[in-house]
Amino acid sequence: MFKFVILLSVVACAFGAAVPEGLLPQLDGRIVGGTATTISSFPWQISLQRSGSHSCGGSVYSNNIIVTAAHCLQSVSTSVLQVRAGSTYWSSGGVVSAVAAFKNHEGYNANTMVNDIAVIRLSSSLTLSSTIKAIGLASSAPANGAAASVSGWGTQSYGSSSIPTTLQYVNVNIVSQSSCASSTYGYGSEIRSTMICAAASGKDACQGDSGGPLVSGGVLVGVVSWGYGCAYANYPGVYADVAALRSWVISAAGSV
C-alpha cells in the first residue's frame, strides 16, 4: 500500500494537478529508455484523451473499436473522452473521434489489477490507412523471452512531470506469467492468470502509456497495465494478457 500511495502522487505530477480517479492505478503505464518513432511504424497506436489532454494509450481493433486498459476508464464520462488516431503526435495531426461508449471487463479489480482491459466504441468510424491500421489479437501467449515492443507517449523516466509529444517505443522481451510470478522477480502472487510481463534492461513503459499495445509477432499480446516503478530491475512491466482475454474482447467489441 505504501508504494501505491507514492505512485499516486507520481501519476498526479505526470498529468498536472487534477488527475481523474481513473488514472490512479499502482502504476499508470510507462516508456523508459525508448526511441522516438512515427505512427507509420505503429499504426494501431492511439492516444486516449480526457478533456483534450493525453491520458492513456490504446490499440485500433477495428474501424470503430479501440482496446485499452480498464483502469484508464474509471470514474469518467464519455463526454470528456476522445481518441486521436493516425498521428505521431498526441497533441496534433491525424484524426480525432469522440467516444460513443466504452465497456470495462466485468471482472476488473482495481486492487489486484486482474482483467485490466476495456473496449471503446468511437462515435465516428476511422478510415483505415497506412497510419491507421487494426491489429489482430493474440490467440496464445508468446514464449518466455520472445521479442516484443511497447509504444506510447508516456513519461520517459519514473516520476517525470512531462510527457513527450512524439511517439516512443522500446523493444522488450516477454516474461511469461509463470516466470513473472516466480522468485526470479519481486511480484510473487500479485501476478495473476490474466497478466503477462515484459522487460529489458533500462527499458520499460511509464506513466501515460497505460492501455497501450505490447506487440509480438505482429499481434497484440498485452495491454499496458501496472508495475512497480519504471524499468526497475526486479520488476518487469505488467500487462493484461490479450490471449487470455481474447474471447472477452471479441464479445465486448460486438456489444459495446
VODRENPA-675831 format. One record per residue: residue in three letters; x, y, z of N, C-alpha, C in turn; residue number from 1. Coordinates in steps of 0.001 Angstrom, whole numbers. Example, Ala and Ser with C-alpha at 12.3 -4.5 7.8 and 13.67 -1.06 7.14 Angstrom:
<recs>
residu, n_x, n_y, n_z, ca_x, ca_y, ca_z, c_x, c_y, c_z, num
ALA, 13190, -5690, 7800, 12300, -4500, 7800, 13200, -3300, 7800, 1;
SER, 12850, -2250, 7080, 13670, -1060, 7140, 12900, 30, 7870, 2;
</recs>
This chain:
<recs>
residu, n_x, n_y, n_z, ca_x, ca_y, ca_z, c_x, c_y, c_z, num
MET, 831, -1199, 0, 0, 0, 0, 863, 1246, 0, 1;
PHE, 2053, 1140, 607, 2962, 2282, 645, 3375, 2695, -763, 2;
LYS, 3744, 1708, -1594, 4104, 2009, -2981, 2927, 2638, -3716, 3;
PHE, 1752, 2150, -3430, 555, 2658, -4109, 373, 4147, -3846, 4;
VAL, 523, 4564, -2602, 349, 5977, -2253, 1390, 6835, -2942, 5;
ILE, 2644, 6383, -2949, 3699, 7143, -3613, 3405, 7282, -5093, 6;
LEU, 2987, 6196, -5706, 2752, 6229, -7148, 1575, 7103, -7509, 7;
LEU, 604, 7238, -6640, -496, 8151, -6916, 25, 9560, -7102, 8;
SER, 962, 9975, -6261, 1494, 11324, -6368, 2324, 11473, -7629, 9;
VAL, 3001, 10414, -8027, 3793, 10460, -9255, 2890, 10645, -10461, 10;
VAL, 1801, 9868, -10504, 875, 9996, -11618, 265, 11392, -11640, 11;
ALA, -48, 11917, -10458, -599, 13266, -10392, 372, 14276, -10975, 12;
CYS, 1662, 14116, -10675, 2663, 15034, -11226, 2736, 14909, -12738, 13;
ALA, 2599, 13684, -13223, 2753, 13464, -14657, 1655, 14139, -15461, 14;
PHE, 511, 14350, -14871, -596, 14895, -15644, -1104, 16225, -15114, 15;
GLY, -388, 16854, -14204, -854, 18124, -13674, -1693, 17893, -12430, 16;
ALA, -2308, 18927, -11951, -2947, 18888, -10639, -4141, 17954, -10548, 17;
ALA, -5178, 18226, -11334, -6435, 17493, -11158, -6429, 16210, -11972, 18;
VAL, -5916, 15146, -11393, -5863, 13863, -12092, -7138, 13087, -11820, 19;
PRO, -7851, 12676, -12877, -9070, 11898, -12666, -8765, 10611, -11910, 20;
GLU, -9727, 10163, -11146, -9536, 8964, -10327, -9129, 7769, -11170, 21;
GLY, -9622, 7714, -12405, -9322, 6583, -13269, -7873, 6492, -13677, 22;
LEU, -7093, 7534, -13401, -5680, 7491, -13754, -4807, 7133, -12564, 23;
LEU, -5384, 6473, -11586, -4626, 6202, -10382, -4519, 4714, -10057, 24;
PRO, -3910, 3932, -10916, -3607, 2552, -10563, -2268, 2523, -9843, 25;
GLN, -1765, 1328, -9588, -468, 1238, -8929, 630, 1847, -9792, 26;
LEU, 466, 1763, -11076, 1457, 2310, -11986, 705, 2605, -13264, 27;
ASP, 801, 3808, -13764, -16, 4153, -14914, 750, 4093, -16220, 28;
GLY, 1307, 2963, -16524, 1948, 2745, -17794, 3250, 3497, -17960, 29;
ARG, 4125, 3177, -18899, 5405, 3878, -18975, 6315, 3536, -20155, 30;
ILE, 7035, 4536, -20775, 8105, 4241, -21734, 9390, 4873, -21220, 31;
VAL, 10353, 4040, -20862, 11651, 4490, -20385, 12713, 3866, -21283, 32;
GLY, 13745, 4633, -21612, 14816, 4110, -22453, 14375, 3894, -23882, 33;
GLY, 13352, 4630, -24289, 12769, 4436, -25612, 13409, 5266, -26703, 34;
THR, 12868, 5100, -27899, 13333, 5788, -29092, 12139, 6434, -29769, 35;
ALA, 12320, 7659, -30253, 11244, 8319, -30998, 10952, 7535, -32269, 36;
THR, 9681, 7483, -32631, 9282, 6750, -33825, 8161, 7507, -34519, 37;
THR, 7588, 6921, -35546, 6464, 7537, -36243, 5270, 6602, -36217, 38;
ILE, 4106, 7163, -36419, 2878, 6369, -36367, 2843, 5309, -37466, 39;
SER, 3566, 5532, -38546, 3593, 4544, -39635, 4174, 3209, -39165, 40;
SER, 5039, 3266, -38169, 5640, 2036, -37625, 4738, 1359, -36599, 41;
PHE, 3808, 2135, -36018, 2881, 1620, -35002, 1474, 2157, -35294, 42;
PRO, 925, 1831, -36477, -325, 2478, -36926, -1566, 2089, -36142, 43;
TRP, -1432, 1103, -35258, -2558, 708, -34391, -2613, 1558, -33117, 44;
GLN, -1569, 2323, -32852, -1478, 3118, -31620, -2408, 4332, -31667, 45;
ILE, -3123, 4559, -30567, -3945, 5763, -30439, -3635, 6451, -29109, 46;
SER, -4007, 7722, -29039, -3938, 8473, -27787, -5358, 8633, -27263, 47;
LEU, -5600, 8102, -26063, -6892, 8281, -25395, -6781, 9540, -24543, 48;
GLN, -7684, 10478, -24756, -7556, 11790, -24136, -8772, 12144, -23291, 49;
ARG, -8489, 12864, -22204, -9541, 13400, -21344, -9476, 14918, -21420, 50;
SER, -10574, 15522, -21782, -10651, 16988, -21870, -9491, 17546, -22687, 51;
GLY, -9122, 16823, -23752, -8095, 17286, -24682, -6672, 16970, -24304, 52;
SER, -6449, 16340, -23146, -5093, 16002, -22712, -4875, 14495, -22777, 53;
HIS, -3687, 14092, -23234, -3359, 12666, -23304, -3446, 12030, -21923, 54;
SER, -4104, 10888, -21832, -4178, 10185, -20552, -3709, 8746, -20643, 55;
CYS, -3985, 8079, -21753, -3636, 6669, -21902, -3401, 6339, -23363, 56;
GLY, -2873, 5171, -23595, -2762, 4656, -24945, -3898, 3699, -25248, 57;
GLY, -3854, 3124, -26430, -4845, 2140, -26841, -4475, 1609, -28207, 58;
SER, -5206, 608, -28670, -4925, -31, -29954, -6179, -103, -30804, 59;
VAL, -6017, 113, -32103, -7130, 14, -33044, -7446, -1469, -33269, 60;
TYR, -8666, -1852, -32915, -9128, -3232, -33113, -9912, -3341, -34415, 61;
SER, -10696, -2312, -34721, -11449, -2233, -35973, -11663, -759, -36269, 62;
ASN, -12423, -451, -37313, -12573, 965, -37665, -13347, 1781, -36638, 63;
ASN, -14002, 1108, -35690, -14694, 1890, -34658, -14521, 1347, -33234, 64;
ILE, -13607, 390, -33054, -13374, -185, -31728, -11902, -45, -31342, 65;
ILE, -11677, 414, -30113, -10340, 567, -29544, -10227, -352, -28333, 66;
VAL, -9077, -999, -28182, -8792, -1798, -26988, -7858, -997, -26090, 67;
THR, -8181, -902, -24802, -7352, -170, -23843, -7448, -857, -22485, 68;
ALA, -6955, -184, -21441, -6997, -755, -20089, -8234, -274, -19340, 69;
ALA, -8807, -1154, -18541, -9990, -780, -17755, -9670, 360, -16792, 70;
HIS, -8457, 365, -16232, -8155, 1404, -15235, -8100, 2795, -15864, 71;
CYS, -7977, 2866, -17182, -7980, 4162, -17875, -9375, 4771, -17930, 72;
LEU, -10388, 3967, -17656, -11767, 4409, -17859, -12581, 4379, -16570, 73;
GLN, -11907, 4474, -15448, -12611, 4500, -14169, -13127, 5904, -13878, 74;
SER, -14349, 5991, -13413, -14940, 7268, -12953, -14821, 8366, -13998, 75;
VAL, -15198, 8051, -15220, -15108, 9042, -16288, -16347, 8949, -17175, 76;
SER, -16743, 10088, -17720, -17881, 10151, -18631, -17390, 10177, -20071, 77;
THR, -18153, 9569, -20964, -17767, 9590, -22377, -17668, 11012, -22918, 78;
SER, -18371, 11937, -22306, -18413, 13308, -22822, -17057, 14012, -22792, 79;
VAL, -16140, 13566, -21913, -14830, 14225, -21839, -13746, 13422, -22561, 80;
LEU, -14135, 12297, -23161, -13166, 11428, -23821, -13104, 11658, -25321, 81;
GLN, -11893, 11527, -25861, -11727, 11492, -27308, -10506, 10643, -27628, 82;
VAL, -10428, 10213, -28870, -9314, 9390, -29334, -8663, 10079, -30524, 83;
ARG, -7334, 10216, -30483, -6602, 10696, -31653, -5884, 9499, -32272, 84;
ALA, -6131, 9283, -33546, -5520, 8173, -34276, -4769, 8709, -35485, 85;
GLY, -3787, 7934, -35937, -3102, 8278, -37177, -2089, 9391, -37070, 86;
SER, -1609, 9694, -35856, -627, 10761, -35708, 551, 10331, -34850, 87;
THR, 1732, 10781, -35227, 2942, 10578, -34445, 2887, 11386, -33153, 88;
TYR, 2051, 12434, -33156, 1979, 13370, -32035, 630, 13250, -31341, 89;
TRP, 653, 13192, -30017, -618, 13049, -29302, -1454, 14318, -29366, 90;
SER, -798, 15459, -29589, -1480, 16750, -29485, -1909, 17361, -30810, 91;
SER, -1547, 16733, -31924, -1908, 17301, -33226, -1861, 16231, -34305, 92;
GLY, -2479, 16536, -35446, -2426, 15630, -36584, -3406, 14477, -36488, 93;
GLY, -3404, 13659, -37521, -4287, 12500, -37552, -5745, 12896, -37522, 94;
VAL, -6545, 12061, -36915, -7976, 12331, -36789, -8398, 12165, -35336, 95;
VAL, -9346, 12993, -34923, -9872, 12925, -33562, -11326, 12475, -33622, 96;
SER, -11657, 11487, -32811, -13031, 10984, -32751, -13537, 11010, -31322, 97;
ALA, -14783, 11407, -31158, -15414, 11340, -29835, -15688, 9878, -29483, 98;
VAL, -15907, 9636, -28205, -16194, 8286, -27713, -17695, 8141, -27498, 99;
ALA, -18286, 7145, -28148, -19730, 6920, -28012, -20048, 6090, -26768, 100;
ALA, -19204, 5102, -26500, -19448, 4203, -25365, -18171, 3432, -25060, 101;
PHE, -18100, 2894, -23857, -16993, 2005, -23530, -17487, 929, -22575, 102;
LYS, -16713, -141, -22502, -17079, -1258, -21632, -15831, -1804, -20970, 103;
ASN, -15813, -1777, -19651, -14723, -2384, -18891, -15032, -3853, -18633, 104;
HIS, -13991, -4653, -18527, -14186, -6056, -18175, -14932, -6131, -16840, 105;
GLU, -15964, -6937, -16810, -16793, -7056, -15597, -15998, -7577, -14408, 106;
GLY, -14925, -8298, -14689, -14118, -8866, -13617, -12913, -8027, -13239, 107;
TYR, -12838, -6807, -13784, -11714, -5939, -13434, -11737, -5613, -11944, 108;
ASN, -10579, -5704, -11319, -10456, -5393, -9892, -9325, -4379, -9718, 109;
ALA, -9668, -3185, -9258, -8689, -2100, -9139, -7632, -2378, -8077, 110;
ASN, -7914, -3294, -7172, -6933, -3622, -6127, -5908, -4634, -6600, 111;
THR, -6371, -5632, -7343, -5463, -6678, -7815, -5025, -6460, -9258, 112;
MET, -5740, -5598, -9984, -5495, -5285, -11403, -5752, -6476, -12332, 113;
VAL, -6511, -7466, -11875, -6884, -8566, -12768, -7879, -8050, -13814, 114;
ASN, -7854, -8657, -14991, -8796, -8326, -16077, -8780, -6835, -16417, 115;
ASP, -7580, -6249, -16473, -7449, -4814, -16721, -7530, -4535, -18226, 116;
ILE, -8726, -4673, -18762, -8924, -4486, -20203, -10306, -3893, -20457, 117;
ALA, -10412, -3134, -21534, -11671, -2467, -21875, -11725, -2249, -23373, 118;
VAL, -12931, -2031, -23872, -13101, -1650, -25280, -13871, -334, -25349, 119;
ILE, -13550, 435, -26376, -14182, 1732, -26628, -14823, 1687, -28001, 120;
ARG, -16046, 2211, -28098, -16671, 2384, -29414, -16644, 3868, -29760, 121;
LEU, -16108, 4167, -30926, -15977, 5553, -31373, -17283, 6066, -31959, 122;
SER, -17476, 7366, -31874, -18678, 7991, -32431, -18663, 7979, -33954, 123;
SER, -17474, 8057, -34525, -17339, 8030, -35983, -16258, 7034, -36357, 124;
SER, -16484, 6297, -37422, -15541, 5253, -37823, -14252, 5849, -38382, 125;
LEU, -13152, 5186, -38102, -11865, 5576, -38651, -11735, 5061, -40077, 126;
THR, -11032, 5806, -40899, -10691, 5330, -42239, -9320, 4678, -42147, 127;
LEU, -9275, 3373, -42328, -8013, 2661, -42187, -7071, 3041, -43335, 128;
SER, -5784, 3182, -43007, -4797, 3667, -43971, -3417, 3203, -43535, 129;
SER, -2371, 3790, -44133, -1005, 3418, -43748, -661, 3891, -42342, 130;
THR, -1429, 4852, -41825, -1169, 5377, -40479, -2245, 4994, -39455, 131;
ILE, -3303, 4330, -39919, -4340, 3820, -39020, -4657, 2388, -39444, 132;
LYS, -4187, 1436, -38693, -4397, 23, -39017, -4876, -732, -37792, 133;
ALA, -5782, -1667, -38021, -6227, -2549, -36940, -5143, -3598, -36690, 134;
ILE, -5045, -4033, -35448, -4096, -5093, -35111, -4862, -6282, -34562, 135;
GLY, -4432, -7465, -34944, -5091, -8683, -34506, -4763, -9016, -33060, 136;
LEU, -5604, -9844, -32462, -5423, -10264, -31074, -4680, -11595, -31013, 137;
ALA, -3724, -11688, -30111, -3000, -12946, -29929, -3974, -14043, -29495, 138;
SER, -3784, -15240, -30027, -4608, -16376, -29613, -3867, -17258, -28613, 139;
SER, -2569, -17021, -28492, -1782, -17710, -27462, -675, -16767, -27010, 140;
ALA, -253, -16924, -25778, 794, -16053, -25251, 2134, -16401, -25886, 141;
PRO, 2953, -15406, -26182, 4283, -15691, -26738, 5129, -16467, -25719, 142;
ALA, 6157, -17114, -26235, 7055, -17869, -25359, 7858, -16923, -24474, 143;
ASN, 8255, -17413, -23330, 9124, -16649, -22439, 10374, -16230, -23209, 144;
GLY, 10717, -14947, -23170, 11894, -14449, -23871, 11634, -13944, -25275, 145;
ALA, 10418, -14119, -25783, 10092, -13664, -27142, 10253, -12152, -27261, 146;
ALA, 10670, -11714, -28441, 10833, -10284, -28694, 9472, -9609, -28788, 147;
ALA, 9380, -8393, -28241, 8129, -7633, -28275, 8482, -6151, -28277, 148;
SER, 7490, -5323, -28541, 7696, -3878, -28467, 6489, -3251, -27787, 149;
VAL, 6744, -2151, -27088, 5673, -1399, -26440, 5863, 60, -26823, 150;
SER, 4755, 741, -27101, 4829, 2117, -27592, 3869, 3014, -26829, 151;
GLY, 4125, 4318, -26902, 3234, 5266, -26252, 3872, 6629, -26055, 152;
TRP, 3090, 7511, -25453, 3533, 8881, -25168, 3755, 9074, -23669, 153;
GLY, 4027, 8016, -22948, 4194, 8114, -21503, 5499, 8778, -21113, 154;
THR, 5640, 9083, -19834, 6833, 9756, -19336, 8074, 8916, -19598, 155;
GLN, 9201, 9593, -19740, 10438, 8903, -20114, 11334, 8558, -18929, 156;
SER, 10884, 8914, -17744, 11570, 8483, -16529, 10569, 8449, -15392, 157;
TYR, 10838, 7596, -14414, 9936, 7435, -13281, 9842, 8744, -12501, 158;
GLY, 8628, 9237, -12288, 8433, 10466, -11536, 8547, 11731, -12353, 159;
SER, 8730, 11595, -13674, 8845, 12772, -14532, 7546, 13568, -14512, 160;
SER, 7656, 14872, -14752, 6476, 15740, -14736, 6005, 16112, -16137, 161;
SER, 6589, 15493, -17156, 6170, 15839, -18520, 6172, 14602, -19406, 162;
ILE, 5398, 14679, -20463, 5348, 13579, -21424, 5848, 14078, -22772, 163;
PRO, 6426, 13206, -23593, 6912, 13618, -24905, 5749, 13873, -25860, 164;
THR, 5960, 14749, -26827, 4917, 14968, -27836, 4990, 13915, -28933, 165;
THR, 6168, 13334, -29112, 6412, 12368, -30188, 6309, 10936, -29668, 166;
LEU, 5668, 10084, -30429, 5500, 8679, -30060, 6859, 8013, -29812, 167;
GLN, 6939, 7229, -28743, 8146, 6496, -28363, 7866, 4996, -28370, 168;
TYR, 8937, 4221, -28532, 8770, 2775, -28386, 10031, 2186, -27754, 169;
VAL, 9891, 1012, -27182, 11041, 238, -26727, 10840, -1221, -27125, 170;
ASN, 11955, -1879, -27365, 11939, -3319, -27585, 12190, -4006, -26248, 171;
VAL, 11360, -4972, -25940, 11450, -5695, -24675, 11330, -7189, -24958, 172;
ASN, 11442, -7978, -23932, 11275, -9430, -24063, 10165, -9908, -23145, 173;
ILE, 9385, -10829, -23653, 8272, -11390, -22877, 8799, -12143, -21657, 174;
VAL, 8153, -11894, -20520, 8387, -12683, -19311, 7063, -13390, -19041, 175;
SER, 7045, -14685, -19173, 5795, -15437, -19052, 5144, -15220, -17694, 176;
GLN, 3860, -15501, -17647, 3117, -15336, -16393, 3752, -16160, -15275, 177;
SER, 4120, -17397, -15565, 4690, -18251, -14525, 6061, -17750, -14086, 178;
SER, 6859, -17288, -15035, 8181, -16765, -14700, 8078, -15463, -13919, 179;
CYS, 7133, -14607, -14328, 6968, -13313, -13675, 6508, -13475, -12224, 180;
ALA, 5761, -14549, -11972, 5259, -14823, -10621, 6263, -15609, -9772, 181;
SER, 7371, -16025, -10389, 8339, -16856, -9680, 9266, -16007, -8808, 182;
SER, 10121, -16669, -8069, 11042, -15983, -7167, 12139, -15220, -7899, 183;
THR, 12215, -15389, -9229, 13178, -14632, -10029, 12897, -13137, -9928, 184;
TYR, 11619, -12802, -9782, 11197, -11402, -9725, 10511, -11112, -8391, 185;
GLY, 10136, -9859, -8196, 9665, -9438, -6895, 8159, -9408, -6687, 186;
TYR, 7383, -9792, -7707, 5930, -9656, -7588, 5251, -10806, -6860, 187;
GLY, 5735, -12005, -7071, 5128, -13177, -6443, 3681, -13364, -6837, 188;
SER, 2824, -13551, -5833, 1417, -13882, -6084, 597, -12719, -6639, 189;
GLU, 1205, -11531, -6753, 484, -10410, -7364, 266, -10618, -8858, 190;
ILE, 1049, -11504, -9461, 878, -11809, -10881, -192, -12883, -11020, 191;
ARG, -1268, -12519, -11715, -2421, -13415, -11844, -2509, -13996, -13256, 192;
SER, -3477, -14874, -13451, -3590, -15611, -14714, -3947, -14739, -15909, 193;
THR, -4477, -13546, -15676, -4827, -12665, -16800, -3731, -11631, -17063, 194;
MET, -2522, -11912, -16575, -1412, -10976, -16748, -247, -11642, -17468, 195;
ILE, 519, -10813, -18170, 1768, -11240, -18793, 2759, -10101, -18575, 196;
CYS, 4024, -10413, -18537, 5024, -9385, -18249, 6008, -9235, -19407, 197;
ALA, 6764, -8140, -19379, 7814, -7913, -20366, 8872, -7024, -19741, 198;
ALA, 10123, -7238, -20143, 11218, -6488, -19531, 12412, -6414, -20472, 199;
ALA, 13241, -5397, -20240, 14552, -5262, -20866, 15340, -4311, -19988, 200;
SER, 16634, -4503, -19899, 17450, -3690, -19010, 17339, -2203, -19346, 201;
GLY, 16886, -1428, -18358, 16792, 17, -18535, 15672, 478, -19432, 202;
LYS, 14766, -441, -19794, 13682, -86, -20711, 12351, -559, -20144, 203;
ASP, 11303, 246, -20346, 10003, -107, -19794, 8981, 880, -20329, 204;
ALA, 7704, 593, -20022, 6655, 1576, -20246, 6630, 2472, -18996, 205;
CYS, 5988, 3698, -19016, 5918, 4561, -17809, 4590, 5329, -17741, 206;
GLN, 4418, 6232, -16780, 3149, 6936, -16612, 2653, 7516, -17935, 207;
GLY, 1420, 7177, -18312, 840, 7704, -19541, 791, 6704, -20676, 208;
ASP, 1446, 5553, -20518, 1401, 4516, -21552, 307, 3490, -21293, 209;
SER, -318, 3533, -20139, -1351, 2565, -19794, -2362, 2400, -20921, 210;
GLY, -2814, 1159, -21101, -3787, 887, -22149, -3159, 657, -23505, 211;
GLY, -1888, 994, -23627, -1203, 895, -24912, -796, -520, -25272, 212;
PRO, -282, -677, -26494, -21, -2010, -27045, 1347, -2604, -26728, 213;
LEU, 1333, -3861, -26302, 2512, -4712, -26289, 2333, -5672, -27455, 214;
VAL, 3231, -5588, -28422, 3076, -6335, -29675, 4226, -7309, -29854, 215;
SER, 3899, -8522, -30242, 4904, -9541, -30534, 4396, -10395, -31683, 216;
GLY, 5240, -10655, -32657, 4825, -11467, -33794, 3719, -10832, -34614, 217;
GLY, 3628, -9517, -34571, 2643, -8805, -35385, 1236, -8787, -34833, 218;
VAL, 1053, -9265, -33600, -276, -9241, -32978, -201, -8608, -31589, 219;
LEU, -1362, -8190, -31102, -1449, -7575, -29777, -1412, -8675, -28727, 220;
VAL, -363, -8670, -27900, -230, -9711, -26879, -478, -9178, -25472, 221;
GLY, -395, -7851, -25306, -597, -7284, -23979, -1106, -5864, -24039, 222;
VAL, -1728, -5444, -22937, -2201, -4071, -22759, -1508, -3519, -21521, 223;
VAL, -786, -2412, -21666, -17, -1849, -20555, -929, -1653, -19348, 224;
SER, -524, -2230, -18215, -1397, -2233, -17049, -758, -1610, -15808, 225;
TRP, 292, -2251, -15253, 839, -1744, -13997, 2268, -2227, -13796, 226;
GLY, 2834, -1895, -12664, 4178, -2320, -12314, 4681, -1485, -11159, 227;
TYR, 5828, -1845, -10600, 6461, -1042, -9555, 7571, -219, -10203, 228;
GLY, 7450, 1093, -10095, 8450, 1951, -10699, 8452, 1801, -12210, 229;
CYS, 9522, 2255, -12850, 9672, 2123, -14298, 11079, 1616, -14575, 230;
ALA, 11160, 480, -15239, 12446, -144, -15582, 13239, -576, -14346, 231;
TYR, 12542, -892, -13252, 13221, -1433, -12082, 13653, -2870, -12389, 232;
ALA, 14880, -3200, -12042, 15485, -4464, -12470, 14669, -5696, -12099, 233;
ASN, 14102, -5707, -10905, 13438, -6913, -10425, 11920, -6892, -10657, 234;
TYR, 11449, -5841, -11376, 10012, -5675, -11555, 9671, -5378, -13018, 235;
PRO, 9426, -6422, -13812, 9044, -6206, -15213, 7748, -5400, -15317, 236;
GLY, 7511, -4816, -16478, 6213, -4200, -16732, 5153, -5289, -16783, 237;
VAL, 3973, -5003, -16237, 2893, -5993, -16207, 1780, -5547, -17153, 238;
TYR, 1280, -6477, -17924, 300, -6209, -18970, -895, -7143, -18827, 239;
ALA, -2061, -6672, -19252, -3197, -7588, -19383, -2861, -8571, -20509, 240;
ASP, -3066, -9848, -20276, -2739, -10907, -21237, -3861, -11013, -22265, 241;
VAL, -3594, -10528, -23463, -4635, -10473, -24500, -5112, -11865, -24900, 242;
ALA, -4197, -12820, -24993, -4611, -14177, -25363, -5610, -14738, -24351, 243;
ALA, -5348, -14494, -23071, -6235, -14991, -22018, -7583, -14270, -22024, 244;
LEU, -7591, -13034, -22532, -8798, -12203, -22508, -9414, -12030, -23891, 245;
ARG, -8911, -12764, -24858, -9316, -12606, -26260, -10817, -12770, -26481, 246;
SER, -11390, -13810, -25912, -12818, -14060, -26142, -13666, -12932, -25563, 247;
TRP, -13223, -12369, -24441, -13964, -11240, -23861, -13913, -10033, -24791, 248;
VAL, -12743, -9741, -25335, -12598, -8585, -26231, -13502, -8740, -27443, 249;
ILE, -13502, -9919, -28047, -14320, -10149, -29242, -15790, -9970, -28921, 250;
SER, -16220, -10515, -27796, -17627, -10383, -27392, -17981, -8937, -27068, 251;
ALA, -17118, -8273, -26298, -17390, -6893, -25893, -17402, -5946, -27087, 252;
ALA, -16518, -6210, -28051, -16455, -5362, -29234, -17761, -5395, -30013, 253;
GLY, -18456, -6518, -29927, -19719, -6660, -30647, -20931, -6153, -29895, 254;
SER, -20729, -5794, -28615, -21873, -5411, -27797, -21763, -4047, -27144, 255;
VAL, -20589, -3416, -27213, -20396, -2156, -26521, -21263, -1036, -27125, 256;
</recs>
